[in-house]
């Protein structure tokens, strides 16, 4: 019992050190830190089932042991995407342990199956978005809720980024917004004229203004009591106002972000510029949107070109 308690304490220290490394050295978001910490804890809990392992983690970690853990997750119903994410978290954990001298080397992690490419993002139709944002969607929408929708779609923010905004992040003179993204990376994105006007209408009743100043640290989006809106509440607001047909792509803040990127590319924006606006660290992450716009080009071609074969197919139908 004493041995088990000692190992549990040592493993808890490893986890705390790993979490601190991810947060303060790697600069990852708290949600990502929690995810990787959970993956590492799951593996350490798996090791606790082996009485012959006398260390918190063996210095020479057998690849088969890691494979056994992933196989157990698979047997318990974990899908390919989940397994790939767990493998990524374990690789980070093992790299951390090697750098601190706990592991002599990093075991190779192999997955039996490749993870399928992520599903293509589905944009909400421009006319449907315009109906909601211009007040033609039916029902009433407050200035605050409209400003949230305008900002998510007009500037392509993540919901966590929108929830974290402060008044000092808005530059009304240059019509830009300072956004803190994943990994603590900051970027400057443009504000549409409508976004700024709608935001300023929500500030007037509060007696505050955008930009640096005494009110600068106050949140942009607040509830009836003046408290900062949470990401979950913003999700509910978006779902309340978006048209039912948006459910195909998900009536969510992420659907508005997808629509922002897709519509920019549809109208000729440069992929690298869209990458900067979205705050993607890698261009390959943004490149998924090119598949969407390419499919739309094909659709337009099929409908417009006299020899595409589309007219003949329609006649046969």
Secondary structure, 3 states (H helix, E strand, C coil): CHHHHHHHHHHHHHHHHHHHHHHHHCCCCHHHHHHHHHHHHHHHHHHCCCCCCCCCCCCCCCHHHHHHHHHHHHHCCCCHHHHHHHHHHHHHHHHHHHHCCCCCCCCCCCCCCCCCCCCCCCCCCHHHHHHHHCCCCCCCCCHHHHHHHHHHHHHCCCHHHHHHCEHHHEECCCCEEEEECHHHCEEEEECCHHHHHHHHHHHHCCCCCCCCCCCCCCECCECCCCCECCHHHHHHHHHHHCCHHHHHCCCCHHHHHHHHHHHHHHCCCCHHHHHHHHCCCCHHHHCHHHHHHHHHHHHHHHHHCCCCCHHHHHHHC
